[in-house]
Amino acid sequence: MYAIVEILGQQFKVEAGQKLFVHRMQEAEAGSQIEFEKVLLVDKDGAVTVGAPVVEGAKIVAEVKGHVKGDKVLVFKKKRRNDYQKMNGHRQYFTELFVKEIVA
């Protein structure tokens, strides 16, 4: 059984028991439970239910494991023969979720 859920403007395919990294959720504390009710699609043993726009009565129950930083992404710009080069780095903050169950 899996579901497609919208979390913070992004869509994720989730299954029960899965670990998930989403953009940082400021209000979420480690160890707390969160319910997501914007479930767009549910596949229950081959029976697919598509919402218009969401599936009524479906929700995802997840536990917040903590906040982490992602890998560093380097952006390097260079123009040859112009003595121009620029390096920029960025590390994104993520919230780690553990999907406990899909209620459909």
Backbone torsions as a table, in degrees:
resi	resn	phi	psi	omega
1	MET	NA	131.2	176.0
2	TYR	-140.0	166.6	-179.8
3	ALA	-144.6	155.2	172.8
4	ILE	-108.7	121.7	-174.0
5	VAL	-126.6	147.8	176.8
6	GLU	-100.6	122.1	180.0
7	ILE	-127.5	118.6	178.6
8	LEU	53.0	40.4	176.4
9	GLY	84.5	-0.5	178.8
10	GLN	-117.5	149.4	179.9
11	GLN	-102.5	136.1	-179.3
12	PHE	-130.6	143.8	171.7
13	LYS	-94.0	119.5	-174.8
14	VAL	-123.4	150.4	173.6
15	GLU	-131.9	158.1	178.4
16	ALA	-65.3	135.6	-179.7
17	GLY	86.8	8.9	-176.6
18	GLN	-95.6	145.6	173.6
19	LYS	-94.5	137.5	-171.7
20	LEU	-137.5	137.2	176.7
21	PHE	-112.2	119.0	178.6
22	VAL	-119.3	166.2	176.7
23	HIS	-59.0	153.0	-170.9
24	ARG	-56.6	129.4	176.4
25	MET	-103.5	108.0	-173.9
26	GLN	-63.4	-38.4	-173.9
27	GLU	-80.2	-10.3	-176.4
28	ALA	-85.0	131.1	176.7
29	GLU	-107.3	149.9	-178.8
30	ALA	-61.9	132.8	179.5
31	GLY	94.1	-10.5	-179.1
32	SER	-85.5	162.8	178.3
33	GLN	-107.2	142.4	-180.0
34	ILE	-128.2	142.3	176.0
35	GLU	-115.3	132.0	177.0
36	PHE	-110.2	124.5	-175.4
37	GLU	-108.8	0.4	176.9
38	LYS	-89.8	68.9	179.3
39	VAL	-92.2	120.0	-174.6
40	LEU	-91.8	-28.3	-177.0
41	LEU	-153.8	142.6	176.6
42	VAL	-132.8	129.2	175.1
43	ASP	-114.4	111.1	-177.9
44	LYS	-115.1	94.4	179.0
45	ASP	54.7	45.6	177.3
46	GLY	93.2	-15.6	177.2
47	ALA	-90.5	104.9	-175.2
48	VAL	-92.2	129.6	175.4
49	THR	-116.6	119.0	-179.3
50	VAL	-106.4	130.9	-179.1
51	GLY	-84.0	160.9	177.2
52	ALA	-135.0	80.6	-1.5
53	PRO	-86.8	-18.5	180.0
54	VAL	-123.0	158.8	177.5
55	VAL	-82.2	125.0	-178.0
56	GLU	-70.3	133.1	176.1
57	GLY	80.2	-0.1	180.0
58	ALA	-96.3	143.3	176.4
59	LYS	-154.8	160.7	179.0
60	ILE	-113.9	129.0	177.1
61	VAL	-106.0	122.2	-177.4
62	ALA	-132.7	154.0	177.1
63	GLU	-112.0	136.4	179.5
64	VAL	-82.6	120.7	179.1
65	LYS	-88.9	-31.7	179.8
66	GLY	160.0	-178.7	178.7
67	HIS	-112.5	134.3	-177.7
68	VAL	-133.7	166.3	174.2
69	LYS	-106.8	141.3	-179.9
70	GLY	-81.3	-177.0	177.7
71	ASP	-68.8	153.9	179.9
72	LYS	-78.2	132.3	177.1
73	VAL	-107.1	123.8	-179.6
74	LEU	-103.4	133.8	176.2
75	VAL	-115.3	118.6	-178.2
76	PHE	-118.9	123.6	179.0
77	LYS	-116.0	140.4	-179.5
78	LYS	-151.4	139.1	171.9
79	LYS	-118.0	118.9	-175.4
80	ARG	-70.3	147.8	179.7
81	ARG	62.2	14.4	178.9
82	ASN	-120.2	6.4	-179.4
83	ASP	53.9	42.4	-179.6
84	TYR	-127.5	122.0	170.1
85	GLN	-151.5	144.4	-174.5
86	LYS	-141.7	135.6	179.7
87	MET	-119.7	133.0	178.7
88	ASN	-136.1	137.4	179.7
89	GLY	-125.5	153.7	-179.1
90	HIS	-150.1	137.8	173.0
91	ARG	-123.3	123.0	-177.4
92	GLN	-87.2	142.2	174.2
93	TYR	-88.4	135.6	-179.7
94	PHE	-127.1	158.4	171.1
95	THR	-113.2	128.7	-179.3
96	GLU	-91.5	124.1	180.0
97	LEU	-116.2	148.3	172.8
98	PHE	-118.5	117.9	-177.3
99	VAL	-78.1	116.0	-178.9
100	LYS	-83.8	-50.9	-178.1
101	GLU	-155.7	159.4	174.6
102	ILE	-113.7	117.0	-179.2
103	VAL	-99.8	116.6	-178.7
104	ALA	-136.7	NA	NA
